[in-house]
Amino acid sequence: MKVVCDTDILSSIGKMDRFDILFKVLPNVELLRPEAVDRELMRAKENGSAFPDVIFSNTTLFSTQKEMLIGPELMNSRKELGPGEFECILIALEYDIPMLTNDRSATRHARKVGIITWNLLEVLRASYITGTFSKEGVEQIRRELLQKDGLEVRDSEWFC
């Protein structure tokens, strides 16, 4: 299965160097990063960040040669989203594949046009529900997210 990924979720996973989370919850997945996401990651690398290399080694650069048409339902999305989020939505829509993003606005726009989306919280819940990770394992991931990415997952969000 192919899944297109936005910069924010790749950055969170890359900073922790925990792509095993995605590969265990989504076995046999190929994680795609669009060119716009790649450009964002290259800027971070040029500024001295090491996590982009972790992302590059665990994902596939996806370059489309097709001219993607933007329907009227996506015109407002183009104005409200960054280039990475917008390109993810276009690719997910064109190739009928799911999208991984932590961006609420991108999720809203993607779901409005019928794209299946998952965020990191949903991936963590799925990892616990399916027994892929124990409660202690998920708690450790939550601590790593806070420490390495500043992303806090509160109990009220996690246990819903």
Phi and psi in degrees as GROMACS dihedral restraints (atoms count N, CA, C in turn):
[ dihedral_restraints ]
;  ai    aj    ak    al  type     phi  dphi    fc
    3     4     5     6     1  -104.1    20    10
    4     5     6     7     1   142.0    20    10
    6     7     8     9     1  -136.9    20    10
    7     8     9    10     1   131.6    20    10
    9    10    11    12     1   -91.3    20    10
   10    11    12    13     1   137.3    20    10
   12    13    14    15     1  -121.4    20    10
   13    14    15    16     1   140.5    20    10
   15    16    17    18     1   -88.9    20    10
   16    17    18    19     1   162.5    20    10
   18    19    20    21     1   -59.0    20    10
   19    20    21    22     1   -42.0    20    10
   21    22    23    24     1   -62.7    20    10
   22    23    24    25     1   -44.7    20    10
   24    25    26    27     1   -72.3    20    10
   25    26    27    28     1   -36.9    20    10
   27    28    29    30     1   -64.6    20    10
   28    29    30    31     1   -39.3    20    10
   30    31    32    33     1   -64.0    20    10
   31    32    33    34     1   -43.4    20    10
   33    34    35    36     1   -60.1    20    10
   34    35    36    37     1   -48.6    20    10
   36    37    38    39     1   -67.2    20    10
   37    38    39    40     1   -41.7    20    10
   39    40    41    42     1   -65.1    20    10
   40    41    42    43     1   -40.1    20    10
   42    43    44    45     1   -64.1    20    10
   43    44    45    46     1   -30.2    20    10
   45    46    47    48     1   -86.7    20    10
   46    47    48    49     1   -14.2    20    10
   48    49    50    51     1    54.4    20    10
   49    50    51    52     1    50.5    20    10
   51    52    53    54     1  -126.8    20    10
   52    53    54    55     1    49.3    20    10
   54    55    56    57     1   -65.7    20    10
   55    56    57    58     1   -15.7    20    10
   57    58    59    60     1   -57.3    20    10
   58    59    60    61     1   -29.7    20    10
   60    61    62    63     1   -59.1    20    10
   61    62    63    64     1   -52.2    20    10
   63    64    65    66     1   -66.6    20    10
   64    65    66    67     1   -40.9    20    10
   66    67    68    69     1   -69.6    20    10
   67    68    69    70     1   -27.0    20    10
   69    70    71    72     1   -79.9    20    10
   70    71    72    73     1   -40.0    20    10
   72    73    74    75     1   -76.0    20    10
   73    74    75    76     1   -32.7    20    10
   75    76    77    78     1  -121.3    20    10
   76    77    78    79     1    74.9    20    10
   78    79    80    81     1   -59.3    20    10
   79    80    81    82     1   145.8    20    10
   81    82    83    84     1    62.1    20    10
   82    83    84    85     1    25.5    20    10
   84    85    86    87     1   -85.4    20    10
   85    86    87    88     1   144.9    20    10
   87    88    89    90     1  -110.2    20    10
   88    89    90    91     1   117.2    20    10
   90    91    92    93     1   -89.7    20    10
   91    92    93    94     1   119.4    20    10
   93    94    95    96     1  -101.9    20    10
   94    95    96    97     1   138.2    20    10
   96    97    98    99     1  -119.7    20    10
   97    98    99   100     1   120.5    20    10
   99   100   101   102     1   -67.0    20    10
  100   101   102   103     1   164.9    20    10
  102   103   104   105     1   -59.3    20    10
  103   104   105   106     1   -38.4    20    10
  105   106   107   108     1   -63.9    20    10
  106   107   108   109     1   -38.2    20    10
  108   109   110   111     1   -67.0    20    10
  109   110   111   112     1   -42.1    20    10
  111   112   113   114     1   -58.8    20    10
  112   113   114   115     1   -42.0    20    10
  114   115   116   117     1   -62.8    20    10
  115   116   117   118     1   -40.7    20    10
  117   118   119   120     1   -62.9    20    10
  118   119   120   121     1   -42.1    20    10
  120   121   122   123     1   -68.2    20    10
  121   122   123   124     1   -36.8    20    10
  123   124   125   126     1   -64.4    20    10
  124   125   126   127     1   -37.2    20    10
  126   127   128   129     1   -62.7    20    10
  127   128   129   130     1   -42.0    20    10
  129   130   131   132     1   -63.2    20    10
  130   131   132   133     1   -40.3    20    10
  132   133   134   135     1   -65.3    20    10
  133   134   135   136     1   -43.2    20    10
  135   136   137   138     1   -63.1    20    10
  136   137   138   139     1   -26.2    20    10
  138   139   140   141     1   -87.4    20    10
  139   140   141   142     1     8.0    20    10
  141   142   143   144     1   100.7    20    10
  142   143   144   145     1     1.5    20    10
  144   145   146   147     1   -76.4    20    10
  145   146   147   148     1   140.8    20    10
  147   148   149   150     1   -93.0    20    10
  148   149   150   151     1   -22.4    20    10
  150   151   152   153     1   -62.5    20    10
  151   152   153   154     1   -27.4    20    10
  153   154   155   156     1   -58.2    20    10
  154   155   156   157     1   -35.0    20    10
  156   157   158   159     1   -63.5    20    10
  157   158   159   160     1   -35.4    20    10
  159   160   161   162     1   -63.4    20    10
  160   161   162   163     1   -41.5    20    10
  162   163   164   165     1   -66.3    20    10
  163   164   165   166     1   -46.8    20    10
  165   166   167   168     1   -58.5    20    10
  166   167   168   169     1   -36.0    20    10
  168   169   170   171     1   -80.0    20    10
  169   170   171   172     1   -10.0    20    10
  171   172   173   174     1  -116.0    20    10
  172   173   174   175     1     0.1    20    10
  174   175   176   177     1  -131.9    20    10
  175   176   177   178     1   167.7    20    10
  177   178   179   180     1  -115.0    20    10
  178   179   180   181     1   128.6    20    10
  180   181   182   183     1   -67.2    20    10
  181   182   183   184     1   127.8    20    10
  183   184   185   186     1  -111.6    20    10
  184   185   186   187     1   114.8    20    10
  186   187   188   189     1  -117.4    20    10
  187   188   189   190     1   120.8    20    10
  189   190   191   192     1  -101.0    20    10
  190   191   192   193     1   136.4    20    10
  192   193   194   195     1   -91.8    20    10
  193   194   195   196     1   -10.7    20    10
  195   196   197   198     1   -76.7    20    10
  196   197   198   199     1   145.5    20    10
  198   199   200   201     1   -84.3    20    10
  199   200   201   202     1   113.7    20    10
  201   202   203   204     1   -86.9    20    10
  202   203   204   205     1   127.8    20    10
  204   205   206   207     1   -83.4    20    10
  205   206   207   208     1   137.7    20    10
  207   208   209   210     1  -101.1    20    10
  208   209   210   211     1   112.3    20    10
  210   211   212   213     1   -76.5    20    10
  211   212   213   214     1   167.9    20    10
  213   214   215   216     1   -59.8    20    10
  214   215   216   217     1   -29.5    20    10
  216   217   218   219     1   -68.5    20    10
  217   218   219   220     1   -14.9    20    10
  219   220   221   222     1  -107.3    20    10
  220   221   222   223     1    -3.4    20    10
  222   223   224   225     1   -60.3    20    10
  223   224   225   226     1   -44.3    20    10
  225   226   227   228     1   -67.7    20    10
  226   227   228   229     1   -32.3    20    10
  228   229   230   231     1   -60.4    20    10
  229   230   231   232     1   -39.5    20    10
  231   232   233   234     1   -60.3    20    10
  232   233   234   235     1   -35.8    20    10
  234   235   236   237     1   -76.2    20    10
  235   236   237   238     1   -31.1    20    10
  237   238   239   240     1   -95.1    20    10
  238   239   240   241     1   -16.3    20    10
  240   241   242   243     1  -111.6    20    10
  241   242   243   244     1   157.4    20    10
  243   244   245   246     1   -74.0    20    10
  244   245   246   247     1   167.6    20    10
  246   247   248   249     1   -60.2    20    10
  247   248   249   250     1   -36.8    20    10
  249   250   251   252     1   -65.9    20    10
  250   251   252   253     1   -47.4    20    10
  252   253   254   255     1   -62.3    20    10
  253   254   255   256     1   -43.7    20    10
  255   256   257   258     1   -64.9    20    10
  256   257   258   259     1   -43.3    20    10
  258   259   260   261     1   -65.7    20    10
  259   260   261   262     1   -36.9    20    10
  261   262   263   264     1   -58.9    20    10
  262   263   264   265     1   -45.3    20    10
  264   265   266   267     1   -63.1    20    10
  265   266   267   268     1   -43.9    20    10
  267   268   269   270     1   -60.8    20    10
  268   269   270   271     1   -43.9    20    10
  270   271   272   273     1   -67.5    20    10
  271   272   273   274     1   -45.7    20    10
  273   274   275   276     1   -59.6    20    10
  274   275   276   277     1   -40.7    20    10
  276   277   278   279     1   -69.0    20    10
  277   278   279   280     1   -47.1    20    10
  279   280   281   282     1   -64.5    20    10
  280   281   282   283     1   -40.3    20    10
  282   283   284   285     1  -103.7    20    10
  283   284   285   286     1     4.0    20    10
  285   286   287   288     1    53.4    20    10
  286   287   288   289     1    55.4    20    10
  288   289   290   291     1  -127.3    20    10
  289   290   291   292     1   156.3    20    10
  291   292   293   294     1   -71.5    20    10
  292   293   294   295     1   168.1    20    10
  294   295   296   297     1  -131.7    20    10
  295   296   297   298     1   136.3    20    10
  297   298   299   300     1  -104.9    20    10
  298   299   300   301     1   123.8    20    10
  300   301   302   303     1  -157.3    20    10
  301   302   303   304     1   148.5    20    10
  303   304   305   306     1   -99.8    20    10
  304   305   306   307     1    -2.3    20    10
  306   307   308   309     1   -81.5    20    10
  307   308   309   310     1   117.5    20    10
  309   310   311   312     1   -65.0    20    10
  310   311   312   313     1   -38.6    20    10
  312   313   314   315     1   -66.1    20    10
  313   314   315   316     1   -43.0    20    10
  315   316   317   318     1   -62.6    20    10
  316   317   318   319     1   -40.7    20    10
  318   319   320   321     1   -60.6    20    10
  319   320   321   322     1   -46.3    20    10
  321   322   323   324     1   -61.1    20    10
  322   323   324   325     1   -46.8    20    10
  324   325   326   327     1   -65.8    20    10
  325   326   327   328     1   -41.2    20    10
  327   328   329   330     1   -65.1    20    10
  328   329   330   331     1   -45.8    20    10
  330   331   332   333     1   -66.7    20    10
  331   332   333   334     1   -29.1    20    10
  333   334   335   336     1   -62.1    20    10
  334   335   336   337     1   -29.3    20    10
  336   337   338   339     1  -104.7    20    10
  337   338   339   340     1    15.1    20    10
  339   340   341   342     1    88.9    20    10
  340   341   342   343     1    15.3    20    10
  342   343   344   345     1   -86.4    20    10
  343   344   345   346     1   135.0    20    10
  345   346   347   348     1   -76.3    20    10
  346   347   348   349     1   127.6    20    10
  348   349   350   351     1  -126.4    20    10
  349   350   351   352     1   150.8    20    10
  351   352   353   354     1  -134.2    20    10
  352   353   354   355     1   143.0    20    10
  354   355   356   357     1  -110.4    20    10
  355   356   357   358     1   175.5    20    10
  357   358   359   360     1   -63.8    20    10
  358   359   360   361     1   -36.4    20    10
  360   361   362   363     1   -61.3    20    10
  361   362   363   364     1   -43.0    20    10
  363   364   365   366     1   -65.5    20    10
  364   365   366   367     1   -36.5    20    10
  366   367   368   369     1   -65.2    20    10
  367   368   369   370     1   -42.6    20    10
  369   370   371   372     1   -65.3    20    10
  370   371   372   373     1   -42.3    20    10
  372   373   374   375     1   -59.0    20    10
  373   374   375   376     1   -46.7    20    10
  375   376   377   378     1   -61.2    20    10
  376   377   378   379     1   -37.7    20    10
  378   379   380   381     1   -64.9    20    10
  379   380   381   382     1   -33.6    20    10
  381   382   383   384     1   -77.2    20    10
  382   383   384   385     1   -47.4    20    10
  384   385   386   387     1   -60.8    20    10
  385   386   387   388     1   -39.4    20    10
  387   388   389   390     1   -83.2    20    10
  388   389   390   391     1    -5.6    20    10
  390   391   392   393     1    81.0    20    10
  391   392   393   394     1     9.5    20    10
  393   394   395   396     1   -64.7    20    10
  394   395   396   397     1   -40.5    20    10
  396   397   398   399     1  -128.1    20    10
  397   398   399   400     1   143.3    20    10
  399   400   401   402     1   -75.3    20    10
  400   401   402   403     1   171.7    20    10
  402   403   404   405     1   -59.3    20    10
  403   404   405   406     1   -40.6    20    10
  405   406   407   408     1   -65.2    20    10
  406   407   408   409     1   -38.0    20    10
  408   409   410   411     1   -63.6    20    10
  409   410   411   412     1   -41.8    20    10
  411   412   413   414     1   -68.7    20    10
  412   413   414   415     1   -38.5    20    10
  414   415   416   417     1   -60.8    20    10
  415   416   417   418     1   -39.2    20    10
  417   418   419   420     1   -63.9    20    10
  418   419   420   421     1   -41.9    20    10
  420   421   422   423     1   -62.6    20    10
  421   422   423   424     1   -42.7    20    10
  423   424   425   426     1   -58.3    20    10
  424   425   426   427     1   -42.6    20    10
  426   427   428   429     1   -64.6    20    10
  427   428   429   430     1   -41.4    20    10
  429   430   431   432     1   -64.0    20    10
  430   431   432   433     1   -40.7    20    10
  432   433   434   435     1   -60.1    20    10
  433   434   435   436     1   -42.8    20    10
  435   436   437   438     1   -67.9    20    10
  436   437   438   439     1   -45.2    20    10
  438   439   440   441     1   -69.1    20    10
  439   440   441   442     1   -44.3    20    10
  441   442   443   444     1   -97.4    20    10
  442   443   444   445     1   -20.0    20    10
  444   445   446   447     1  -127.3    20    10
  445   446   447   448     1    -7.8    20    10
  447   448   449   450     1    72.9    20    10
  448   449   450   451     1    13.2    20    10
  450   451   452   453     1   -93.0    20    10
  451   452   453   454     1   116.8    20    10
  453   454   455   456     1  -102.0    20    10
  454   455   456   457     1   126.9    20    10
  456   457   458   459     1  -109.0    20    10
  457   458   459   460     1   109.6    20    10
  459   460   461   462     1   -78.4    20    10
  460   461   462   463     1   155.6    20    10
  462   463   464   465     1   -55.8    20    10
  463   464   465   466     1   -39.3    20    10
  465   466   467   468     1   -63.6    20    10
  466   467   468   469     1   -29.3    20    10
  468   469   470   471     1   -80.7    20    10
  469   470   471   472     1   -42.7    20    10
  471   472   473   474     1   -69.9    20    10
  472   473   474   475     1   -39.8    20    10
  474   475   476   477     1   -92.9    20    10
  475   476   477   478     1     9.9    20    10
